[in-house]
Amino acid sequence: MSNKIQAWINGELIQWDQATVHIMSHSFTRGSAVFEVISFHQTLNGTAIFRLDEHLKRLQRSAELLNMELSYSAQEIEHGVMETIKANNLRNGFIKIIGYYGNPSFTILPQQEKLDFSIFAVDEDLSKDHKDQVSACFCRWRKLDPNTVPIEAKVAGNYINGMLVLQEAIHRGFDMGIMLDTDGFVAESSTEAIFWVEGDVIKTPPLGRILHSISRLSILQAATITGLKAVEEQVIPEKIMKADEVFFASTSCKIQPVGRLGDQDFKNAPGPMSRELAHMMSGICTGKDKRFSNWLFPVK
C-alpha cells in the first residue's frame, strides 16, 4: 500500500503503514474483532455512502451480542468514516470499520474495557473482480449453529467458517461455495447472501441461521417498494437447483448471478430478474432513483 493512504485510528488520521497492532493482541489471537464493510459511490451530487446507518446499527448489535463496549458513538464513527474518505480523496470504493482489543493478552477474556477503533478506505479497484456470472457448489462445511456462537454478530472469529467454504469451492473448480445450516437447509455463501427466483417471486432464506446482511435487507425492501414479490423461505438444495435463477448479494458485488450451480447450468444467466435487480441497485447507489435517497449519506 502507498504511504499516501491514510487510516483513522482511535480518532486520528495516520499513515497506512503505521496502522498496526501487537501480535499478542486479544483480537489477533482470539478473533475478537467486530467489523463492517460499507460501499461508497459517486452520485449525481458527489460521493455518498450506502446505508451507513444500517451498518452502524449492525456494528452496535455485534458488540452487544459479544458483551463488548464501543469506545465511540455512532455519530463519532460516522464522522470518522467521512474524514477517512475525504483524506484519501476517493469517489468509489469500500470502507472497513474494525472494533478490536489492541492490548496484548494471554487470557481468554480481554484485558481491556472498550474496543479500539480503526477505519480504512480503499478504491473499488482494490476489491475482488466482478464477473458477469459465477459458478457455485454446495459445500460439506455447515453454517455455524446459532446455539454455539451468535452468528448474527459480524465478528472476525466466525469467518473461519466462510474461509473454509470458499477454499473447498475453489479446490473443486468453482468460484463460490454455499453452506447449508445444521438442519440441512440452504443458508448462505462464504460472505454473500443467496437468492433464487421461482416464476416472478424472489426468495431468500429467513433470518435466524444466517448473517443479518445489509445487502439482503436492501433487496427485500427495494423489491417491496418497487412492486416486486419477495419472500423469505427455507429451502433444501434439491429445490434451489430447479429455480429459474440464482444469485448472490453482497456489499462488493450487490447482485452476482450464478451461471452454474453444481452440475446444473443456468443458460440464461444473468436472468431477467437478476438484470432488473442489478439495474435497480445501480440506480439506487448512484442516486438516480430518488425513492431511495435516504439510503445514501453524502460525504460533505
N, C-alpha and C positions, 0 to 999 in steps of 0.2 A: 504494500500500500504506500501511496505517496505521503510524504511528511506534511503535505499541504492539507490533507484531510484532518478535520477536527472532530473530536468526540466530546460529549457532555458527560462529565464525571462528577457526581455529587455537587452539582450546581455551577461547575466551572468548565469552560471550553479549553481543551488541551489537545496537543498533537496526538494523532492516531497511535504512533508507536510508544507513547507514554501511558496509554490506557491499559495498564497491567494490573494483575492481582497475584498475590502469593500462591505458589503451587499448593501449599498446605491449607489454603482457604477451605472453609466448610463447603461452599458451593461447588468448588472444583472436585473435592474428594468424595462428597456425598450427593452431588447432583441437585442441591437445594437452591436453585435459581429459578425465579419466575420471570416470564418474558412475554413480549408481544412483538409481532411483525406486522407493520402497517404500510400500506402503499400511499404514495402521494403522486399527483398528476398535474400536468399543465392543462389548465382550463381556459375558457374564454376570458376569465377575469384574473388570470395569474395562477400560481401554484396553490393547490388545495390538497388537504389530507383526507383520505377516505374513512369515514365513520370513526373518527378519533375518539368520540365519546363512548362508543360501544367497546372499543378496545381497552380504554381506561377502566370501564366498568368491569370487564373481564379480568384485567390485571388485579384490581381490588378483590374480586371474588377469588382468584387463585391464592392470593395472600391470606384471605380469611380461611379458606379451606385447609391451609397448611399452618395456621396459627402464627403467621408472620405479620410484622408490623411495618407498613410502608413509612419511609422517612420523609416523603414529600406528598403534598396534596395533589389531587387530580389537576388543579389549576397550575400548580408549580411544574408538574410533569409536562402538561400541555405547553407551557411557556418554554421548557427545555427542548421539546420537540421542534417548536417553531424556530428557536435560536440555532439549533443544530442544522436544520435545512438551510437557513439563511447563511450561516457561517460557511457552508460548503458550496453555496451558490448553485443549488440543484433545482431542476424543474420537474423531473420524473424519476421516481425511484422508490426506495424502501427504507423505512425506519425500523430499527430494532431497539426496544427498550428492555433492559435487564435489571431486575432487582436481585441482589445477591449478598451473601455473607462473605465479606472480603477478608476478615481476620483469620489468621491461622488457627486451626483447631484439630485436635486429635480425637475428640469425643463425638458420639453420635448426635448429641444435641449441640446446636450452635452456641458459641460463647459470645453472642452479640445480640443486643436487643432489637435494633432496627436494621433494615436492609440498606446496603449501599445501592447507588443507582448509576446506571450508565445509559447513554443514548447514542446510537450510531446511525448515520445516514449514508446510504450508498446509491450510486446511479443505477438505473434499471438495467444497464448493460452488464452489471456485475451479478445479476440474478441468473437463475438457470435458464437455459434456452427454452423458448416456447415452440412447440410443434403444432402443426395443424391437427394432428391426431396422434394418439399413443396406443401402445399395446399394454395389456394388463393381465394379471392372473390372480387367482385366489391362492393365498399362501398358508403354510402349515401353522405359522405363528398366529395365535389368537390375540384379540384386543384385551388389554388388561382388564381384569374383573373389577367392577366398582366396589366390591366388598373387600378388596385388598388395598387399594390406594384411591384417592379422589381423582378419577380420570377426567373430571371437569376442569381440574387445575392445569394450567399451561406451565408445567414445571419441567426443568431440564431432565431430571431422572426418568420421567415417563417416556422420553423419546428414544431410549434404547429399543423399546418395542417397535417403533416405526422404522428405526435404522435396520433392524434385523429383517423386517418385511421387505424393505427396498433392496437390501443385499440379496435376499433369496430370489426376488423377481428378476434382478439383473443377471444373476448367475444362471437363471433358467431361460434367459434370452428375451425378457420382457422389459418394458420401460418402467412399469409401476406395479406394485403389489397391493392386494386388497386383503384386509383382515376380516375374519368372522369373529363374533363375540363368543363367549364361553358357552352359549346356548346354541351356537351354530347358525345364527342369523348374520347377514351381511352388516358390517359395522362401518368401516371407512378405510381409506388408503393410509400410507405412512404419515403424510401431512396434509391430506386432502379429504374433503367431504365427497361422498359419492351420491349421484343422482341417476335415475333411469326414467325413461318415458314409455308409457303404455297408452297408445292412441293419442289423445290430446291432454293427458294428465302427467304432470311432473311428480315424481315420487322420490323420497329420501328416507333413510332410517330415522326413527324418533330419537329424541334425547334420552339420556339415562345411561347409555353404554358407549357414548361417543363424546368427542370434544364439542363444546359449545362454539361451533365455528361461526365467525362473523360473516364469512362468505356465504355459508349455508343459510344463515339468518337473512341476509340481504336478498338472496334469490327467492326465498319463500315470501318475504314481504313485498318485493317488487312484483312477483307474479300475481299476488293478490291485488295490488294497486292497479296493475295493467290489465286485469281481467283474465289472466291465465289460471288454469287449475293446477294447484299444487297441494299435495298431501304428504303426511308422514306415515310410513307403513313398514312393518317388519317384513323382511324378505329372505328367502333361502337362496343359495347360489343358483340352483336349477331354474328358478323363476326369472331371475335377473338376466340369465343367459338368453331368455326368449323375449327380452324387451325390444322395443323399436329403436331406442337409442340409449346409450350410457355415456355419462360424462362426469368429470371431477370438477370441483370448485375449490379455489384457494386464493389467498392474498396475491400470490405471484402470477397465477395464470387466469384467475377469475373463472373462465369456462375452458375446460380441456376435454374435447371429445375423445371417446375411446373408439378406435378403429378395429381392434381385435381384443377379445376377452377369452383367454384360454384358447380353445380351438374354434371359437365362434367369431366369424368375421361380420362386422357391420359395414357392408359395402357402400352404404350411402353416407358414411361418416365424413364430415360432420353433418348430422341430420338437420331437418328443418327447425326443430325446437332448439337444438344446440346453437344453430346460427342465429336464431331470433334472440335467444338469451345473451349470446356474446355481443350482438349489436346493441341490445338494451343496456348491458353493463358498461360498454364503451361509452354510450351516450351519458350514462349516469356519472361515470368517473371524470369525463371531460367537461361536465357542467352543461351539456347541451339539453339534457332532459330536466326541465325546471321543476318537475314534480318531486324530484329528489334533491333539491338544492340544500336542504338541511342535513344531508349526509356528507356534505363537503365542508371542510374547515379551512378557510383561506389563510395562507401564510402571509401576514401583512408586513 
